[in-house]
């Protein structure tokens, strides 16, 4: 692994850790994930939307966070497969020009995510 690849991998791990730290005490709106993706994109030169999708995939596939709605019982995680959740996320973000202003969904940290935060 070259130095650039190592920095890239470390940067993404750091990005995941920053989002998890934000969610350690409470649910966070997807806006927070998008904000972190935008900041990472400024640093890396990537499209923030690609960063956001990749970040969400890691968070969901590694069972670090759950995506869901706020309902009568509080946070209600989606139970659909990760691929469907990511498609729904992208469709929703596109419907609001990738600027949801709290209008979309929420992320909740899982016990696995809390272990990673320490």
C-alpha positions as CSV (number, residue, x, y, z in Angstrom):
1,X,0.0,0.0,0.0
2,X,1.5,3.3,-1.0
3,X,1.5,6.4,1.1
4,X,-1.4,8.0,-0.7
5,X,-3.5,4.9,-0.3
6,X,-2.7,4.7,3.4
7,X,-3.7,8.4,3.9
8,X,-6.9,7.7,2.0
9,X,-7.8,4.7,4.1
10,X,-6.9,6.6,7.3
11,X,-8.9,9.6,6.2
12,X,-12.0,7.4,5.6
13,X,-11.6,5.6,9.0
14,X,-11.3,9.0,10.6
15,X,-14.4,10.2,8.8
16,X,-16.3,7.2,10.1
17,X,-15.0,7.8,13.6
18,X,-16.0,11.5,13.5
19,X,-19.6,10.7,12.5
20,X,-19.8,8.0,15.2
21,X,-18.5,10.5,17.8
22,X,-21.3,13.0,16.7
23,X,-23.9,10.2,17.3
24,X,-22.5,8.8,20.6
25,X,-25.0,10.6,22.7
26,X,-28.0,11.1,20.5
27,X,-29.5,10.4,17.1
28,X,-28.2,12.6,14.3
29,X,-30.0,13.9,11.2
30,X,-28.6,12.8,7.9
31,X,-27.6,16.4,7.5
32,X,-24.7,15.7,9.8
33,X,-23.5,12.9,7.6
34,X,-23.7,15.1,4.6
35,X,-21.8,17.9,6.4
36,X,-19.0,15.5,7.2
37,X,-19.0,14.2,3.6
38,X,-18.8,17.8,2.3
39,X,-15.8,18.5,4.6
40,X,-14.1,15.3,3.4
41,X,-14.8,16.2,-0.2
42,X,-13.1,19.6,0.2
43,X,-10.0,17.8,1.5
44,X,-10.0,15.0,-1.0
45,X,-11.3,16.7,-4.1
46,X,-14.0,14.0,-4.5
47,X,-17.7,14.6,-5.1
48,X,-19.3,14.9,-1.7
49,X,-22.3,12.8,-2.8
50,X,-20.0,9.9,-3.5
51,X,-18.3,10.4,-0.2
52,X,-21.7,10.4,1.6
53,X,-22.9,7.3,-0.1
54,X,-19.6,5.4,0.6
55,X,-19.7,6.6,4.2
56,X,-23.3,5.5,4.7
57,X,-22.5,2.1,3.2
58,X,-19.7,1.6,5.6
59,X,-21.8,2.7,8.6
60,X,-24.6,0.3,7.7
61,X,-22.6,-2.7,6.4
62,X,-20.4,-2.7,9.4
63,X,-23.5,-2.3,11.7
64,X,-22.1,0.9,13.2
65,X,-25.2,2.9,12.7
66,X,-28.8,2.4,11.7
67,X,-30.8,4.6,9.4
68,X,-34.4,5.3,10.2
69,X,-37.3,7.6,11.0
70,X,-38.5,9.3,14.1
71,X,-41.9,7.9,15.0
72,X,-44.2,7.5,17.9
73,X,-41.8,5.1,19.7
74,X,-38.8,7.3,19.0
75,X,-36.1,6.2,16.6
76,X,-37.5,3.5,14.2
77,X,-34.7,1.8,12.2
78,X,-35.3,0.6,8.7
79,X,-35.3,-3.1,8.4
80,X,-34.7,-3.3,4.6
81,X,-31.4,-4.6,3.2
82,X,-28.5,-2.1,3.1
83,X,-28.7,-1.7,-0.7
84,X,-32.3,-0.6,-0.5
85,X,-31.6,1.8,2.3
86,X,-28.8,3.4,0.4
87,X,-31.0,3.8,-2.7
88,X,-33.7,5.3,-0.6
89,X,-31.1,7.7,1.0
90,X,-29.9,8.7,-2.5
91,X,-33.4,9.2,-3.9
92,X,-34.4,11.3,-0.8
93,X,-31.3,13.4,-0.9
94,X,-31.7,14.0,-4.7
95,X,-35.3,15.0,-4.1
96,X,-34.1,17.9,-1.8
97,X,-31.0,18.8,-3.8
98,X,-28.8,17.1,-1.2
99,X,-29.8,19.8,1.3
100,X,-32.4,18.2,3.6
101,X,-32.4,20.8,6.4
102,X,-33.7,18.1,8.8
103,X,-36.4,17.0,6.4
104,X,-35.3,13.5,5.8
105,X,-34.1,10.8,8.2
106,X,-32.0,10.1,11.2
107,X,-29.0,7.9,12.1
108,X,-28.6,6.1,15.4
109,X,-25.4,4.6,16.7
110,X,-25.5,0.8,17.4
111,X,-23.8,-1.0,20.2
112,X,-21.0,-1.9,17.7
113,X,-20.6,1.7,16.9
114,X,-20.4,2.6,20.6
115,X,-17.7,0.0,21.1
116,X,-15.7,1.6,18.2
117,X,-16.1,5.1,19.7
118,X,-14.8,3.7,23.0
